[in-house]
């Protein structure tokens, strides 16, 4: 056999198997990395959504003398995302985190969006449906404002956040959530299941753990994205949720018992 013929010889079976093995090993190494990159990209898009809502909320405050929404639902039946819609644009896009786009129950899985939920026009002789919404974020309902002349139970009135608020960089406005809104308390305990933190309930009853469980969900690697009153959005580990200023007198504490 000439040197030229030997140079043209193809791969042997052993060489081919070695090449296939190397390719398989590279794929096994790269797949988790690619998955992590995709998850990080979705989490970044989620933060961008919250920053959009932050700008919308600030524009609402500017247009209303620095005052937040009237409770309940601005006396018009409008939800927080409807009240911010004139300042936001594409609500159907920015209301959904890419890690929770499929609609589920009002209280359900951390990988599902809340809804679909209907909002209504209050009109005689019957209410009319104004819109149907699906979302992944929940509003800190301690930021609702009590209507003038309307009494509120002391246990609520003493916790409502008046604007402008001190330490606005630690006051949550919106966060990844399995409900449209929530009112966390420092006494709320950690859910025993971060993927399904509460039993499905059409009534939306929070159960004994309280409404912190609406936000304490495993959506971004044992963390959630949070929009703060000063306008910045950040990834917050679940154990740090009890260190945020959810209401006026929230007593920050170390949390144990996370699964």
Secondary structure, 3 states (H helix, E strand, C coil): CCHHHHHCCCCCHHHHHHHHHHHHHHHHHHHHHHHHHHHHHHHHHHHHHHHHHHHHHHHHHHHCCCCCCEECHHHCCCCHHHHHHHHHCCHHHHCCCCCCCCECCCCCCCCCEEEEEEEEECCCCCCEEEEEEEECEEEEHHHCEECCCCCCCHHHHCCCCCCCCCCHHHCEEEEECCCCEECCCCCCCCCCCCCCCCCCCCCCCCCCCCHHHHCCCCCCCCEEEEEECCCCEEEEEHHHHHHCCCCCCCCCCCCCCCC
